[in-house]
């Protein structure tokens, strides 16, 4: 079965088994429609009981956990959905986890580096590209002006940087 990461449990919230979740989606409201999810490496199936939001984090309560001590082992675990819970993205939109570890090339097929993070900005995302050989990081705005092609299946991205962007 295919699973999609939608968030990461970053801490507990209160003593009744609630968790703070860093969303790995640009649509925070997607948790409002979530009924079933899977947590941790073992993909333990859970049912969502309650959702609220605070400071761009989702605070989730699962029916299976009613005490802080039951949920603590899942701190730093990912929350997944199966194919049924997955949302369909519009054209030229990608899940962050699909972009991570992608190799980035310029239009002349020179390897720039690997995407290690995606920063979500107010107007657009920014790809954090790590060049291990030169021990440098580059920040590339994820806009059509610079991003020529994104192939999440092959983990390959082609960019057309302006002068000074990659040095």
C-alpha beads as a LAMMPS data file, in Angstrom:
LAMMPS data file: protein, C-alpha beads

167 atoms
166 bonds

1 atom types
1 bond types

-500.0 500.0 xlo xhi
-500.0 500.0 ylo yhi
-500.0 500.0 zlo zhi

Masses

1 110.0

Atoms # bond

1 1 1 0.000 0.000 0.000
2 1 1 1.194 3.518 -0.814
3 1 1 1.313 6.053 1.994
4 1 1 1.654 9.828 1.851
5 1 1 3.184 11.894 4.642
6 1 1 0.912 14.742 5.709
7 1 1 2.567 15.847 8.939
8 1 1 5.024 15.211 11.716
9 1 1 4.201 14.944 15.410
10 1 1 6.471 17.488 17.074
11 1 1 5.193 17.336 20.652
12 1 1 2.323 16.483 22.938
13 1 1 -0.380 18.988 23.802
14 1 1 -1.858 18.755 27.256
15 1 1 -2.293 15.486 29.141
16 1 1 -5.236 13.902 27.300
17 1 1 -3.313 12.430 24.375
18 1 1 -3.396 15.367 21.957
19 1 1 -0.402 16.081 19.719
20 1 1 0.993 19.121 17.940
21 1 1 1.566 18.356 14.288
22 1 1 3.777 20.246 11.875
23 1 1 1.819 20.038 8.614
24 1 1 3.711 18.838 5.566
25 1 1 1.075 20.254 3.286
26 1 1 0.299 23.781 2.166
27 1 1 -3.377 23.209 2.936
28 1 1 -3.629 23.175 6.717
29 1 1 -7.405 22.681 6.504
30 1 1 -6.884 19.208 5.015
31 1 1 -6.873 17.884 8.595
32 1 1 -10.530 18.960 8.916
33 1 1 -11.504 16.234 6.445
34 1 1 -9.217 13.536 7.803
35 1 1 -10.971 10.551 9.325
36 1 1 -8.281 7.850 9.325
37 1 1 -4.508 8.150 9.409
38 1 1 -1.428 6.047 10.137
39 1 1 1.331 7.039 12.544
40 1 1 4.929 5.987 12.959
41 1 1 7.158 3.619 11.040
42 1 1 4.793 0.725 11.742
43 1 1 1.882 2.714 10.258
44 1 1 -0.470 2.218 13.197
45 1 1 -4.001 2.970 12.039
46 1 1 -5.745 5.710 14.050
47 1 1 -9.072 7.530 13.866
48 1 1 -9.179 11.263 14.193
49 1 1 -11.435 12.459 16.990
50 1 1 -10.758 16.198 17.100
51 1 1 -8.810 18.876 15.207
52 1 1 -7.915 22.411 16.182
53 1 1 -5.254 24.841 15.025
54 1 1 -2.726 27.038 16.793
55 1 1 0.107 29.075 15.244
56 1 1 0.112 27.179 11.913
57 1 1 0.183 23.821 13.689
58 1 1 -2.571 21.237 13.788
59 1 1 -3.489 19.893 17.202
60 1 1 -4.913 16.410 16.757
61 1 1 -6.683 14.025 19.101
62 1 1 -6.848 10.370 18.069
63 1 1 -9.541 8.077 19.487
64 1 1 -6.927 5.447 20.351
65 1 1 -4.942 7.646 22.743
66 1 1 -6.421 9.255 25.871
67 1 1 -3.305 9.907 27.932
68 1 1 -0.057 11.769 27.332
69 1 1 1.953 8.649 28.212
70 1 1 0.287 6.670 25.404
71 1 1 1.204 9.192 22.714
72 1 1 4.728 10.221 23.865
73 1 1 6.411 7.305 22.014
74 1 1 5.144 8.818 18.738
75 1 1 6.922 12.158 19.184
76 1 1 8.921 12.925 16.003
77 1 1 6.878 10.351 14.049
78 1 1 5.260 11.055 10.719
79 1 1 1.535 10.936 10.096
80 1 1 0.522 9.211 6.871
81 1 1 -2.618 8.733 4.808
82 1 1 -3.286 5.876 2.421
83 1 1 -4.406 6.256 -1.192
84 1 1 -7.993 6.837 -0.069
85 1 1 -7.001 9.763 2.157
86 1 1 -4.622 11.337 -0.339
87 1 1 -5.630 14.603 -1.960
88 1 1 -5.133 15.260 -5.659
89 1 1 -2.899 18.237 -6.341
90 1 1 -3.403 20.691 -9.181
91 1 1 -1.012 20.552 -12.124
92 1 1 2.526 21.751 -11.319
93 1 1 1.988 21.369 -7.569
94 1 1 3.963 18.761 -5.645
95 1 1 4.113 17.232 -2.216
96 1 1 7.180 18.435 -0.321
97 1 1 8.259 14.886 0.494
98 1 1 8.278 14.120 -3.252
99 1 1 10.788 16.921 -3.814
100 1 1 13.135 16.127 -0.935
101 1 1 16.318 14.318 -2.028
102 1 1 15.744 15.328 -5.664
103 1 1 18.872 16.113 -7.640
104 1 1 18.925 19.619 -9.060
105 1 1 20.588 20.404 -12.397
106 1 1 20.986 23.600 -14.375
107 1 1 19.832 23.824 -18.000
108 1 1 23.302 22.669 -19.147
109 1 1 22.941 19.411 -17.123
110 1 1 25.449 20.480 -14.461
111 1 1 24.616 19.021 -11.057
112 1 1 23.881 21.839 -8.599
113 1 1 23.049 19.699 -5.573
114 1 1 20.209 17.968 -3.747
115 1 1 17.046 19.423 -2.236
116 1 1 17.328 19.106 1.541
117 1 1 14.387 21.291 2.539
118 1 1 11.514 23.325 1.159
119 1 1 10.757 26.584 2.922
120 1 1 7.189 27.729 2.609
121 1 1 7.001 31.466 2.061
122 1 1 4.044 33.818 1.799
123 1 1 4.223 34.142 -1.980
124 1 1 6.148 31.018 -3.023
125 1 1 8.171 28.098 -1.742
126 1 1 11.967 28.182 -1.662
127 1 1 14.061 25.118 -2.440
128 1 1 17.077 24.637 -0.168
129 1 1 19.712 22.929 -2.307
130 1 1 22.826 21.426 -0.720
131 1 1 26.017 21.109 -2.749
132 1 1 27.976 18.528 -0.752
133 1 1 31.166 18.812 -2.833
134 1 1 31.500 22.562 -2.180
135 1 1 29.756 22.450 1.214
136 1 1 27.333 25.204 0.160
137 1 1 23.598 25.721 0.288
138 1 1 21.582 27.610 -2.299
139 1 1 18.109 29.072 -1.936
140 1 1 16.108 28.921 -5.152
141 1 1 12.610 30.428 -5.345
142 1 1 10.172 27.821 -6.647
143 1 1 8.792 29.987 -9.432
144 1 1 8.511 29.380 -13.175
145 1 1 11.187 32.009 -13.831
146 1 1 13.816 29.710 -12.262
147 1 1 12.321 26.199 -12.158
148 1 1 12.238 24.745 -15.665
149 1 1 11.175 21.155 -14.957
150 1 1 10.180 19.087 -11.934
151 1 1 10.111 15.305 -12.196
152 1 1 9.264 13.886 -8.753
153 1 1 9.216 10.306 -10.052
154 1 1 12.846 10.458 -11.211
155 1 1 13.780 12.820 -8.350
156 1 1 15.158 15.336 -10.852
157 1 1 14.653 19.099 -11.050
158 1 1 16.047 21.444 -13.698
159 1 1 16.552 25.114 -12.868
160 1 1 17.674 28.159 -14.841
161 1 1 19.437 30.313 -12.230
162 1 1 20.293 33.930 -12.843
163 1 1 23.860 35.186 -12.482
164 1 1 24.990 35.146 -8.858
165 1 1 22.324 32.733 -7.686
166 1 1 24.734 29.754 -7.782
167 1 1 28.329 30.567 -6.896

Bonds

1 1 1 2
2 1 2 3
3 1 3 4
4 1 4 5
5 1 5 6
6 1 6 7
7 1 7 8
8 1 8 9
9 1 9 10
10 1 10 11
11 1 11 12
12 1 12 13
13 1 13 14
14 1 14 15
15 1 15 16
16 1 16 17
17 1 17 18
18 1 18 19
19 1 19 20
20 1 20 21
21 1 21 22
22 1 22 23
23 1 23 24
24 1 24 25
25 1 25 26
26 1 26 27
27 1 27 28
28 1 28 29
29 1 29 30
30 1 30 31
31 1 31 32
32 1 32 33
33 1 33 34
34 1 34 35
35 1 35 36
36 1 36 37
37 1 37 38
38 1 38 39
39 1 39 40
40 1 40 41
41 1 41 42
42 1 42 43
43 1 43 44
44 1 44 45
45 1 45 46
46 1 46 47
47 1 47 48
48 1 48 49
49 1 49 50
50 1 50 51
51 1 51 52
52 1 52 53
53 1 53 54
54 1 54 55
55 1 55 56
56 1 56 57
57 1 57 58
58 1 58 59
59 1 59 60
60 1 60 61
61 1 61 62
62 1 62 63
63 1 63 64
64 1 64 65
65 1 65 66
66 1 66 67
67 1 67 68
68 1 68 69
69 1 69 70
70 1 70 71
71 1 71 72
72 1 72 73
73 1 73 74
74 1 74 75
75 1 75 76
76 1 76 77
77 1 77 78
78 1 78 79
79 1 79 80
80 1 80 81
81 1 81 82
82 1 82 83
83 1 83 84
84 1 84 85
85 1 85 86
86 1 86 87
87 1 87 88
88 1 88 89
89 1 89 90
90 1 90 91
91 1 91 92
92 1 92 93
93 1 93 94
94 1 94 95
95 1 95 96
96 1 96 97
97 1 97 98
98 1 98 99
99 1 99 100
100 1 100 101
101 1 101 102
102 1 102 103
103 1 103 104
104 1 104 105
105 1 105 106
106 1 106 107
107 1 107 108
108 1 108 109
109 1 109 110
110 1 110 111
111 1 111 112
112 1 112 113
113 1 113 114
114 1 114 115
115 1 115 116
116 1 116 117
117 1 117 118
118 1 118 119
119 1 119 120
120 1 120 121
121 1 121 122
122 1 122 123
123 1 123 124
124 1 124 125
125 1 125 126
126 1 126 127
127 1 127 128
128 1 128 129
129 1 129 130
130 1 130 131
131 1 131 132
132 1 132 133
133 1 133 134
134 1 134 135
135 1 135 136
136 1 136 137
137 1 137 138
138 1 138 139
139 1 139 140
140 1 140 141
141 1 141 142
142 1 142 143
143 1 143 144
144 1 144 145
145 1 145 146
146 1 146 147
147 1 147 148
148 1 148 149
149 1 149 150
150 1 150 151
151 1 151 152
152 1 152 153
153 1 153 154
154 1 154 155
155 1 155 156
156 1 156 157
157 1 157 158
158 1 158 159
159 1 159 160
160 1 160 161
161 1 161 162
162 1 162 163
163 1 163 164
164 1 164 165
165 1 165 166
166 1 166 167
